[in-house]
Amino acid sequence: MNIFRLLGDLSHLLAIIILLLKIWKTRSCAGISGKSQILFAIVYTMRYLDLLTTYVSAYNTVMKLVFIVASCATVYLIYVKFRATYDHNHDTFRIEFLLVPCFVLALLIHHDFTVLEVMWTFSIYLESVAILPQLFLVSKTGEAESITSHYLFALGSYRALYLLNWVYRYVVEDHYELIAIVAGVVQTVLYCDFFYLYITKVLKGKKLQLPA
């Protein structure tokens, strides 16, 4: 544990809280990609299968359970509770084009060919591109609500902070996780345009608009 990982976890938790509060308070999931939320639910479920076999700490266990439960709850709110408000006409990204390549890549490039290790690697690859359906939805609708923008910024910050966590661990502990680092770089790059627009538009009170 270090300050960058802690801040990354808190940023991730903040993103989840922002999203759930947005959906619950407005009684609507408009502007939220159900496809991205399905991918995130898969990511956390696959990544934290080790809950069944390994205990690290109370903090570790609680955070893993929170991420799994929250991601599944979000999917429930979008596809069941507030299904009538879900924008299925614009949320049309073909997630199989992300799931299949990420799974095949995990089978080919991993540390150990075991179920837990392959599923962990699959989750790392998938998380790096899981936000694409959300960005695709925003680009199709032309703009994002401020609260949705805050959610995306917090989510992107989480990955950027985790990259700093890996830099810190390499410098201080002489330890690095190449698969996680490369996937983290890919994910952070996907957010770069959004970060720029968030800082230049949303923080100045303007609506965020992505190019179609």
N, C-alpha and C positions, 0 to 999 in steps of 0.2 A: 504494500500500500504506500502511495505517495500522494502529494497534494494534487498532482495532475489527474491521477486516477480518481481521487475523491471528488474533485470538481467535475470530472467527466460523468461520474455516476449521478451527481446531484443535478447536472444539466440534463441528463437523460431522464431522471425522475421528474424534473420540472416540465420537460416536453410532454411527458405522459399526463401529468396533472392538468396542464393547459388544454390538451386535447380532450380529455374526459370531461373537464368542466365546461368547455365550449359546447360539446355535444349535449350534455345534460341540461345546462342552463338555457340554451336556445331551443332545446327539444328538436334539434335538427343536426344532420350530418352533412348538410350542403357544403360543398367545397372540399370535402374530405374523401380521399381515394380509399375505397374499401379494398381494392386490390393491393395497395401498399400495406394496409393493416393486416391482411391475410398473410402477406410475406413476412411481416415482422412477427406475427404469431408463430409461424413456422420456424423462423430464425431462433427465437428464444426457447421454444419447446425443444428443438433439436440440440441447441447449444448446452442446455442445462439438464440433459439426461443424466449427467453425472451426479445429480441430486440423489439418485437412486443408489449410488455406489460410494460416494465420497463426501465426507464432511470436512470443510475447511474452517469455517468460523460462523458464528451467528449472523454477523453482518453479511457475509457472502450468501448464506442460505436465504435470508430474508429478502435481499435484493433480487436474487434469482427468482424467487417465488412471486415477488411484486411484478417483475417484468413479464413473467408468463401469464399471471392472472390478469394484469392490466391489458395486455395485448389481446387476449381472448375476450375480455369484457368489451373492448373497443369493437371487435368484429361482431359481437352479439348486438351491440347498440346500433351498428350500421345496418346489419342485414336482418335483424329481427325487430328490436324495440322501435327504431325510427326508420324503418325500411322505406316508408312513404316519402321521406325527404332525401333519400339517397339518389345522387345524380348518375344513374347508370348509363345515361345517354352519352356522357362525356368520359366516364371512367371505363375506357375501352382498351386499355393497354393489355396485350397478350402476355400474361405472366408466365405462361409455359415456356416462353422464349428466354426467360430468366431462370426458371426452376431447373429445366433440363440441362442446360450448359453448366450451371453451377454444380449440379450433382455429379455430372460426368467429370468435371474438373476436380472435384473432391475425391473421386475414385482414382484419378490419375496422379494428383499431386497432394500428398498428405505426409504426416510424420510416421504414422503406424497404421497398417491396414487392419483396424479393429472397428467395430460398429460405433463405439463412442467417439473415436478419433475421426472417423470419416464424417460422422454427423456433425461434429464440432467444426471441422474444416468446411463442410457444406454450408453451415450457418454463417461462417465468416465471409465466404464468397457471396452468399445470397444477401447478407446485410449490406454489402458494399453497393448493391444495385437496387435494393428494395424500395428506395425513395423514388425511383424513376416513374412509376405509375402516378405518384402524387405530383411530380413536376410536369408530367405529361398532361394531367388533368388541369393544372393551373394554366399551362400554355394554351390549352384548347378553350378554356373559358375566358382567357385573356387577363384575369386578375385574381388576387387572393385577398380574403378578408384579413384585417390586421391581426386578429387572434390566430388565424391559420399561419400567418407569416411568423408570428412569435413562436409557434410550435416548431416550425421548420428551422428557425434560427437556433432554438435550443437544441434540437436534434442534431443539427450540423455541428454545433459547438461541442457536443458530447464526443463526436468522432475526432474533431480537431484536437481536443484535450487528450484523448486517448493516444493520439500520435505523439504528443509531447510526453506522455507517460512512457511510451516505448523509447523515446530518445533519452529520457532520464534514466530508465533502467539499463540502457546500454552503457551510458556514461558512468553511472554509479555502481551498478551491479555486474557490468559486463555480460548482460543477458539480453537477447533479442529474439523475437518471434517473427520470422520473415513473412510467413503467410499473413499474419494479422497486420503487419506493417504495410505490405503491398496493398492489401484490401482496404486498409484505412486511408491510404493515399488516394486510391481510386474514388472512394466514397467522398472524401473531402473535396477532391477536384470537381465532382458533380455538383457540389454546393457552391462553388466559387462565384458563379454568376448571381446566384440567389443572395449570397452574402453581400455582394456589391450593391444590388438593388435594395436589399433590406436597409443597409446603412444610409444610402443616398435618398431613399424614398420613404420607407415606413417610419424610420426614426424622425423624419421631418413632417410626419402626419399625412403623408400622401399614400394612395393605394399602390400596392405592389402589382406590377404588370410584367409578365414574361413575354418575350416575343413568340408569336405563334409558329 
